[in-house]
Amino acid sequence: MLVLAAAVVGFIFETVLRRAPGGTIALGLIASVFIAQRSLYQHVERVRAAFTEGGLTAARQAVSMIVGRDPEVLDEAGVCRAAIESCAENFSDGVVAPVFWLALLGLPG
């Protein structure tokens, strides 16, 4: 049901935006945000998979790809927290903040 709902919403957005003036540019911007978020999700998923397949050492290596801190000093909870914080921060910076400023001040925001 979730995939079907996402497909319907995506189809509606694309149909409306393709008909609107400048809609192709808007569609490209929306798609770029979701592509960036997907990439981040894949990095966080690699951290989870690394825990399952290689334990803490592999998870530290995987989390080092998405955080700036030294993963060698992180315990299991620290690695999990670092991955979640990175995902949340990037979602906030890349999606929530731009939508907030757009809603508040329009395109100049």
Secondary structure, DSSP 8 states (H G I E B T S, - for coil): -HHHHHHHHHHHHHHHHHHSTTHHHHHHHHHHHHHHHHHHHHHHHHHHHHHHHHHHHHHHHHHTTT-SS-GGG--HHHHHHHHHHHHHHHHIIIIIHHHHHHHHH-TT-
